[in-house]
Amino acid sequence: MDPDQIMENLSKELGVAVKALGKAKTLEDKVAYSQVVRNLSESLGVFLGLAGDMMEFNDEDPFLDED
């Protein structure tokens, strides 16, 4: 799967989970949704970190053309 598509899907799922967390009534539901939000946030952070590392790597690559 394309990394951009993965990040887009994670972002969408994170939005859905945050909305569900806001609507949760019971403590158990709030805890469950907060764990989902945390896990999705961490996963998205990993992809964003990798993307940032790749951009740094590309900036330092002496073989890239600068047209």
DAJO-V245366 format. One record per residue. N is the residue number from 1. RES is the residue in one letter. SS is DSSP state (alpha for helix, beta for strand, coil for the rest). OMEGA is omega in radians with two decimals (999 if undefined). D_FIRST is the distance of its C-alpha to the first C-alpha in Angstrom with 1 decimal. Layout:
BEGIN
((N;RES;SS;OMEGA;D_FIRST) (N;RES;SS;OMEGA;D_FIRST))
END
This chain:
BEGIN
((1;M;coil;-3.12;0.0) (2;D;coil;3.13;3.8) (3;P;alpha;3.10;6.4) (4;D;alpha;3.13;8.6) (5;Q;alpha;3.11;7.1) (6;I;alpha;3.14;7.0) (7;M;alpha;3.11;10.5) (8;E;alpha;3.14;11.6) (9;N;alpha;3.09;11.0) (10;L;alpha;3.13;12.7) (11;S;alpha;3.12;15.4) (12;K;alpha;3.13;16.1) (13;E;alpha;3.10;16.4) (14;L;alpha;3.10;18.6) (15;G;alpha;3.11;20.8) (16;V;alpha;-3.11;21.3) (17;A;alpha;3.13;22.2) (18;V;alpha;3.09;24.6) (19;K;alpha;3.13;26.3) (20;A;alpha;3.09;26.7) (21;L;alpha;3.13;28.1) (22;G;alpha;-3.12;30.6) (23;K;alpha;-3.09;31.7) (24;A;coil;-3.09;32.1) (25;K;coil;-3.06;35.7) (26;T;coil;3.11;36.1) (27;L;alpha;-3.13;35.8) (28;E;alpha;3.11;33.6) (29;D;alpha;3.14;31.1) (30;K;alpha;3.11;31.2) (31;V;alpha;-3.12;30.5) (32;A;alpha;-3.13;27.6) (33;Y;alpha;3.11;25.9) (34;S;alpha;3.07;26.7) (35;Q;alpha;3.09;25.0) (36;V;alpha;3.13;21.8) (37;V;alpha;3.13;22.2) (38;R;alpha;-3.12;22.7) (39;N;alpha;3.12;19.8) (40;L;alpha;3.12;17.4) (41;S;alpha;3.12;19.3) (42;E;alpha;3.12;19.0) (43;S;alpha;3.11;15.3) (44;L;alpha;3.10;15.0) (45;G;alpha;3.10;17.7) (46;V;alpha;3.14;15.9) (47;F;alpha;3.12;13.1) (48;L;alpha;3.07;15.9) (49;G;alpha;3.10;18.0) (50;L;alpha;3.12;15.5) (51;A;alpha;3.09;15.3) (52;G;alpha;3.09;19.0) (53;D;alpha;3.13;19.5) (54;M;alpha;3.12;17.6) (55;M;alpha;3.07;19.8) (56;E;alpha;3.14;22.9) (57;F;alpha;-3.14;22.1) (58;N;alpha;3.11;21.8) (59;D;alpha;-3.09;25.1) (60;E;alpha;-3.08;26.9) (61;D;coil;-3.11;25.8) (62;P;coil;-3.10;29.1) (63;F;coil;3.12;27.5) (64;L;coil;3.06;25.9) (65;D;coil;3.08;28.0) (66;E;coil;-3.14;29.5) (67;D;coil;999;30.5))
END
